Each structure stands twice: as structure tokens, then as C-alpha cells.
Amino acid sequence: MHVAIRDLEPRDADACDAIVAGLPEWFGNEQGTRDCARAVRSQAGLVAIDETGVTGFLTWTHDRNGGVAEITWMAVRAASRRRGIGRSLLSTLIERLRQEQVRLLDVKTLSERATYPPYAETRAFYLANGFEWVAELDIWDEGNPAVLLRRRL
Ligand SMILES: CC(C)(COP(=O)(O)OP(=O)(O)OC[C@H]1O[C@@H](n2cnc3c(N)ncnc32)[C@H](O)[C@@H]1OP(=O)(O)O)[C@@H](O)C(=O)NCCC(=O)NCCS
């Protein structure tokens, strides 16, 4: 199956919402889902396209002074996970950020302190793709401990 990566455009936002709606184990928090819906309509992003349409996306923010970017949201359609789409999105982002002289890429996700199995898969994805543990953070609500992961570019 051929998958192409291109910039996220406003017309992709509904398809991103649908991907998120199909991943309730990861996007069960209503506020988070709303924040993600806002991000796909306002932040820089990439989408993966297969013959059925948008099959994955990521969004990021970029602190132009510090040379650090952060993945804010990322998801691959439930039925298309573990086929290399997340890795393709990430490598396209990394190439882009390197050209912009960005040195570090951060992501915050649910910490292993939460012992919630779906996010063990998420952390496994990031750790398999060059991210390393930086810090445990308590920045979200109680019951949702965060971990900061970082990758050098
Ligand atoms: C996390 C996510 C974006 C990864 O995208 P993906 O297309 O499924 O991942 P890939 O197929 O590119 O995986 C690349 C590598 O990461 C690792 N990996 C990915 N999913 C994994 C899993 N479920 N368990 C263990 N390792 C995993 C593997 O090393 C994999 O390589 P391999 O398949 O050759 O062994 C996607 O699975 C997803 O949408 N998850 C639910 C939502 C989510 O967690 N979003 C991120 C929130 S911060």
C-alpha cells in the first residue's frame, strides 16, 4: 500500500478528528480530544495519505529561539497501526526540522507511572524511534502523569 506524506491542510481536519475518534483507548479525555481538534486546525502538521485518504497525522510547535520543536499530537488510523506510517511521518518531520536548524524534538506522553497498557505501546514507538527519557512531569490532571521524551536531530 503506497503512503504519501504531505503538509496538513485545513481540509484534512475532519479526517484527523475521525482517526482520533477511532482510538478511544488513547483519546478518552474530552478536553484532550478538543485540544487535538484545535491543533489540527491551527498548528503545523503532516498527514499520511493512502488510497482511502488521510490515514495518519502529526502536529508540532516550534520554539524558534531555542531550536526545540515539540510533537503536540500524533495518531495513525486504528486499522493501519504498526505498518510504518508513524515512522514515515516522524522521519519527514525530522528532515524538515533539520533543514530549519532545529536541534531537539520533544514529545510529552503518558508516563509508565500510570500503568495503562495502551500508552506502553506509544512509548515503545517513540523509544524505537530515537527518543530518550528526559523527565517525569506532573503537568496534567491527577491520574495522568506525563513523561518528557526527547530526540536529537
Ligand atoms: C503511536 C503511533 C502514532 C505509532 O504509529 P504506527 O504507524 O503505529 O507505528 P510504526 O508502524 O511506524 O512503528 C514504528 C516502530 O515503533 C515501534 N512500535 C510501534 N508500535 C508499537 C507497539 N504497539 N508496540 C511495540 N512497539 C511499537 C516498533 O519498533 C515499530 O517498528 P516495527 O513494527 O518494525 O517493529 C500509532 O500507533 C498510534 O496512533 N497510536 C495511538 C495514538 C497515540 O499513541 N498517539 C501518540 C500520543 S503521544
The ligand as a MOL file (V3000), in Angstrom:
LIG
                    3D

  0  0  0     0  0            999 V3000
M  V30 BEGIN CTAB
M  V30 COUNTS 48 50 0 0 0
M  V30 BEGIN ATOM
M  V30 1 C 1.9160 5.6750 18.2380 0
M  V30 2 C 1.5640 5.6710 16.7430 0
M  V30 3 C 1.4280 7.1110 16.2370 0
M  V30 4 C 2.7170 4.9620 16.0070 0
M  V30 5 O 2.4240 4.8730 14.6250 0
M  V30 6 P 2.4790 3.4540 13.8800 0
M  V30 7 O 2.2820 3.7100 12.4300 0
M  V30 8 O 1.5280 2.5200 14.5420 0
M  V30 9 O 3.9780 2.9660 14.2000 0
M  V30 10 P 5.0440 2.3040 13.1780 0
M  V30 11 O 4.4120 1.1560 12.4790 0
M  V30 12 O 5.6510 3.3640 12.3400 0
M  V30 13 O 6.1090 1.7670 14.2420 0
M  V30 14 C 7.4960 2.0000 14.1290 0
M  V30 15 C 8.2100 1.2200 15.2230 0
M  V30 16 O 7.7930 1.6710 16.5290 0
M  V30 17 C 7.6630 0.5390 17.4170 0
M  V30 18 N 6.2380 0.3200 17.7210 0
M  V30 19 C 5.1720 0.8660 17.1000 0
M  V30 20 N 4.0180 0.4290 17.6480 0
M  V30 21 C 4.3750 -0.4030 18.6290 0
M  V30 22 C 3.6240 -1.1890 19.5400 0
M  V30 23 N 2.2990 -1.1770 19.5240 0
M  V30 24 N 4.2990 -1.9620 20.4250 0
M  V30 25 C 5.6460 -2.0000 20.4320 0
M  V30 26 N 6.4200 -1.2760 19.5710 0
M  V30 27 C 5.7870 -0.4870 18.6880 0
M  V30 28 C 8.2090 -0.6650 16.6500 0
M  V30 29 O 9.6080 -0.7080 16.8610 0
M  V30 30 C 7.9120 -0.2700 15.2100 0
M  V30 31 O 8.7490 -0.9130 14.2750 0
M  V30 32 P 8.4270 -2.4280 13.8050 0
M  V30 33 O 6.9490 -2.5040 13.5100 0
M  V30 34 O 9.2910 -2.5700 12.5850 0
M  V30 35 O 8.8140 -3.2970 14.9620 0
M  V30 36 C 0.2270 4.9040 16.4650 0
M  V30 37 O 0.3560 3.5310 16.8050 0
M  V30 38 C -0.9890 5.4700 17.1720 0
M  V30 39 O -1.7430 6.2440 16.5850 0
M  V30 40 N -1.1930 5.1090 18.4550 0
M  V30 41 C -2.3720 5.5320 19.1850 0
M  V30 42 C -2.3680 7.0300 19.4750 0
M  V30 43 C -1.0920 7.5060 20.1210 0
M  V30 44 O -0.4830 6.8270 20.9330 0
M  V30 45 N -0.6580 8.7070 19.7330 0
M  V30 46 C 0.5260 9.3320 20.2710 0
M  V30 47 C 0.1520 10.0810 21.5090 0
M  V30 48 S 1.5380 10.9600 22.2060 0
M  V30 END ATOM
M  V30 BEGIN BOND
M  V30 1 1 1 2
M  V30 2 1 2 3
M  V30 3 1 2 4
M  V30 4 1 2 36
M  V30 5 1 4 5
M  V30 6 1 5 6
M  V30 7 2 6 7
M  V30 8 1 6 8
M  V30 9 1 6 9
M  V30 10 1 9 10
M  V30 11 2 10 11
M  V30 12 1 10 12
M  V30 13 1 10 13
M  V30 14 1 13 14
M  V30 15 1 14 15
M  V30 16 1 15 16
M  V30 17 1 15 30
M  V30 18 1 16 17
M  V30 19 1 17 18
M  V30 20 1 17 28
M  V30 21 1 18 19
M  V30 22 1 18 27
M  V30 23 2 19 20
M  V30 24 1 20 21
M  V30 25 1 21 22
M  V30 26 2 21 27
M  V30 27 1 22 23
M  V30 28 2 22 24
M  V30 29 1 24 25
M  V30 30 2 25 26
M  V30 31 1 26 27
M  V30 32 1 28 29
M  V30 33 1 28 30
M  V30 34 1 30 31
M  V30 35 1 31 32
M  V30 36 2 32 33
M  V30 37 1 32 34
M  V30 38 1 32 35
M  V30 39 1 36 37
M  V30 40 1 36 38
M  V30 41 2 38 39
M  V30 42 1 38 40
M  V30 43 1 40 41
M  V30 44 1 41 42
M  V30 45 1 42 43
M  V30 46 2 43 44
M  V30 47 1 43 45
M  V30 48 1 45 46
M  V30 49 1 46 47
M  V30 50 1 47 48
M  V30 END BOND
M  V30 END CTAB
M  END
